[in-house]
Amino acid sequence: MTDAVNLENLREMTGGDKDLEKELFDVFLTSSDDCLTSLKDNLGAGDEETWRTQAHAWKGMSLNLGAETLGKLCSEAQMNHIAPQDEKEKMLATIEAEYEKVKTYLKNV
């Protein structure tokens, strides 16, 4: 089983500074919560552009952190921003489950 987050690149960028890493984790978690809320609030018709931009933002944050699976799921959500609401709900459930893994991992680092 692989970790939900690969911190190798982040640790190179921070020089192993644990306090800086914790700050970055906190920013990531706060921003991710905002993206999750926005995706939940914008599942329906007419909200496709907001869905796309929020999925795009979360994808970038996730990949920068090293949460590769979460980033890939957000990329899929971004590309499928015009999907029907029931499909978006399924994507969101998968994203949310992976995000829980990432949160657990970061809280235990």
C-alpha positions in Angstrom: 0.0 0.0 0.0 1.4 3.4 -0.9 1.1 6.5 1.2 -1.6 9.0 0.3 1.0 11.7 0.0 4.6 11.6 -1.4 6.5 14.3 0.5 9.8 13.8 -1.3 9.5 16.9 -3.5 8.0 19.0 -0.7 10.8 18.1 1.6 13.4 19.0 -1.0 11.8 22.4 -1.4 11.5 23.0 2.4 14.9 21.7 3.2 13.2 19.4 5.8 11.9 22.4 7.8 9.1 20.7 9.8 7.5 24.0 10.9 7.3 25.2 7.3 5.9 21.8 6.3 3.2 22.1 9.0 2.3 25.6 7.7 2.0 24.3 4.2 -0.1 21.3 5.3 -2.5 23.8 7.2 -2.8 26.0 4.1 -3.5 22.9 1.9 -6.1 21.6 4.3 -7.9 24.9 4.6 -7.9 25.5 0.8 -8.9 21.9 0.2 -11.9 22.3 2.5 -12.9 25.4 0.6 -12.6 23.5 -2.8 -14.6 20.6 -1.4 -17.4 22.9 -0.2 -17.5 24.7 -3.6 -17.7 21.4 -5.5 -20.5 20.3 -3.3 -22.3 23.6 -3.8 -21.9 23.5 -7.6 -23.0 20.1 -8.7 -25.9 21.2 -10.8 -26.5 22.5 -14.3 -25.3 26.1 -14.8 -22.5 25.6 -12.3 -20.1 23.8 -14.7 -17.5 26.6 -14.9 -17.2 26.9 -11.1 -17.0 23.1 -10.8 -14.2 23.1 -13.4 -12.1 25.9 -11.8 -12.4 24.5 -8.3 -11.4 21.0 -9.5 -8.5 22.6 -11.4 -7.3 24.5 -8.3 -7.6 21.5 -6.1 -5.7 19.4 -8.6 -2.8 21.8 -8.6 -2.6 22.1 -4.9 -2.7 18.3 -4.5 -0.1 17.6 -7.1 2.2 20.3 -5.6 1.9 18.7 -2.2 2.5 15.2 -3.5 -1.1 13.9 -3.1 -1.0 12.3 -6.5 -4.1 10.2 -6.4 -6.2 13.1 -5.2 -4.7 15.3 -7.9 -5.6 12.7 -10.6 -9.2 12.5 -9.2 -9.5 16.3 -9.3 -8.1 16.3 -12.9 -10.9 13.8 -13.9 -13.5 16.1 -12.2 -12.1 19.1 -14.0 -12.2 17.3 -17.4 -15.7 16.1 -16.8 -17.2 19.4 -15.6 -20.2 19.1 -17.9 -21.1 15.6 -16.6 -24.6 15.2 -15.2 -25.1 15.8 -11.5 -25.4 12.1 -10.5 -22.0 11.5 -12.1 -20.5 14.5 -10.4 -21.8 13.2 -7.1 -20.0 9.9 -7.7 -16.8 11.7 -8.6 -17.1 13.9 -5.5 -17.6 10.9 -3.2 -14.4 9.3 -4.6 -12.5 12.6 -4.2 -13.8 13.1 -0.7 -12.7 9.5 0.3 -9.2 10.1 -1.0 -9.1 13.5 0.7 -9.8 11.8 4.0 -6.8 9.6 3.4 -4.7 12.6 2.7 -5.9 14.4 5.8 -5.2 11.4 8.0 -1.7 11.1 6.5 -0.9 14.7 7.0 -2.1 14.8 10.6 0.1 11.8 11.4 3.3 13.1 9.8 
